[in-house]
Amino acid sequence: MTRHVILRALAKLLIPCIMLFALYVQFHGDYGPGGGFQAGVIFAAAIILYALIFGLDEARRAFPPRAMELCVAAGVLLYGGTGVASMVLGANFLDYGALAHDPVHGQHYGILLVELGVGITVTAVMVTLFFLFAGRRRVE
């Protein structure tokens, strides 16, 4: 891969800002627009930008495909586990009110956990798909 000094410098400035914005979208999602899906897409965009600028092999070293697969499972498990936890506490599946002493606090905790699970899953799936498609060799 050829060295593009300006692109690399810009990417080093932009990628942390993109990830910080993704965190804002993730944790502001229960108060306004945003949430896990949008934050997951933004996180994945930062990782894909990293791969485009620094190379696919470097991106795979920084974000191993096996770790991405584990994140897919962990995100789904967090989402489903939140629903199962509310059932164990005597409420319906994903009835967050049972997750705390006060139903309002329980709703807040439940939304945060579910949105975090969605964000982790969406990020990992998008990065995994990018790695799979970008790693293919063109057959002529």
C-alpha positions, -999 to +999 in steps of 0.1 A: +000+000+000+014+034-009+018+060+018-007+089+016+006+112+043-023+137+042-049+110+042-032+091+071-029+124+091-065+133+085-077+098+094-057+099+127-076+131+135-110+120+123-113+084+136-112+094+173-138+121+167-160+097+148-158+072+177-165+099+202-196+109+183-207+073+181-204+071+219-225+103+222-252+088+198-251+055+218-257+070+252-279+099+242-303+075+224-326+071+253-331+109+256-333+118+219-326+106+184-300+079+182-293+047+199-276+014+194-282+009+157-270+044+147-240+043+170-231+008+157-231+021+121-210+051+131-184+029+150-182+005+120-177+035+097-147+046+118-132+011+116-139+008+079-122+042+074-092+028+093-091-002+071-093+019+039-065+042+049-041+019+068-049-013+049-070-044+054-042-064+071-035-037+096-072-034+104-075-071+109-046-069+133-063-041+152-098-056+151-093-094+147-122-112+129-125-137+158-130-108+182-157-094+159-175-128+159-174-128+197-188-093+198-217-104+176-226-131+200-220-109+231-243-082+218-271-106+210-265-122+244-267-088+262-300-080+244-316-114+251-301-116+286-318-083+295-352-098+284-345-130+303-334-111+334-368-093+334-386-126+331-366-141+360-376-111+381-413-118+374-421-095+345-427-100+308-398-104+283-381-070+280-404-054+306-376-032+320-396-020+350-386-051+370-348-044+366-347-019+395-365-009+427-382+019+408-399+011+374-385+044+360-349+035+369-356+000+355-367+014+322-336+035+320-313+005+328-331-018+304-329+007+275-292+013+281-285-024+281-305-033+251-292-004+231-256-013+241-262-049+229-276-036+196-247-012+191-221-039+197-239-064+174-243-039+146-207-027+147-193-063+147-216-075+119-208-045+097-171-049+102-173-086+097-191-081+064-166-055+053-137-078+061-154-107+042-161-086+011-129-066+011-108-098+015-122-115-016-100-118-046-114-107-079-118-137-104-113-127-140 
